Amino acid sequence: MRLRLMTSLAIFCALLAAPVAASHPTTSEEVARVAATLDSAELRAFVESRPTPDEFNQAFPDVWLILPGDIVSRDTCSQYHRFIAELDPNGRISGGSLE
């Protein structure tokens, strides 16, 4: 009877911990890749070329692009940096800030 209780408890704990482990897929290689893609001088030079939001997403897929009017929380995510964009009248990115 004690073995059955211990087995049930172990299975329950494993199932309880599974969502926590699944929600944090960041590896050291992934963090290094994100950091390597975020050369801020390269990002600023790219923004000075006034890219479209699609061009920005293609050039920096690991940066979360936030456009005017997007509703986002101030929560931080360790996997991504956020670029809060300013758009010109033509819908191109004319500036912004990297968080």
N, C-alpha and C positions, 0 to 999 in steps of 0.2 A: 504494500500500500504506500509506503514511504517513497519507493522508487517511482511509482506512478505520479505522485504529487510533485516530486522534484523534476521529473520529465515535463510535466504540464507547466510548471513554473518557468523552466528553461525555455520552452517553446514560446510562452507568453512574453518573456523578456526579449527574446530574439525578434518577435514580431513587433514589439513596441519600439525597438531600436532601429528597425529597418527603414522607416521613413526618414529618420534623422540622418542616417548614413547615405541614403539615396539623394537627399536634398543638398548635399555638399560634395559635388564631384570635382572640386578644385584639386589639382595635383600641383606639385612644385613645378613641373614642366609647363603646365597651363599658365600659372602665375608668371613664370619667366617669359613666356611667349607674349602675354598681355603687356608686361612691362617693356619688352623689346619693341613692340609696335607703337608704344607711346612716347616717341621722341617728340617732346613738346615743340621744338624748333621746326621739325618736319610738319607737325600738325598746324602750327601757325602759318607756315609758308603755304600749306595746302589751302587753308581758309582764306588767305589773301588772294587766291586765284578765283574766289567766289564760286565754289562748286554748288551743284544742286544737292538736295538732301540724299538723293539716290547715289550720286557720285561719292558723297561723304561716307555713306554706309558701305560702299564697295571698297573704298580705300582704307577705312578703319572699321572693320567688322566687329572688333572687340570694344568699341566705344559706343556707349548708349547715347544716341542723338536725341535731344529733347528740343522740340520745335515750339515756337510761340503758340499758345493755346493748348498744348499737351497738359493733361492733368497727371501729375506724378507726385509721389510722396517724397519726403526728405530722408527716407530711410536709405542707408548705404548698403551696397552690395560689394563684397570684397572681390568679385570676379570682374567687374566692369568699372571703367571710369565713365563719367557722364560729361557730355559737352552740351551746354545750354546755348543754343544757337540764336543769333539775331539774323533776321531775314531782311533783304532789301525789297523794294516794291515788285521786283521780278520773281520773287520766291527763291532767290539764291542766298546762300549763307554769306553774310558780310562781316560777321564777328561772333563773339561769344566768350564763354568762360568754361574752362575745364575743371571738373571737380573729381 
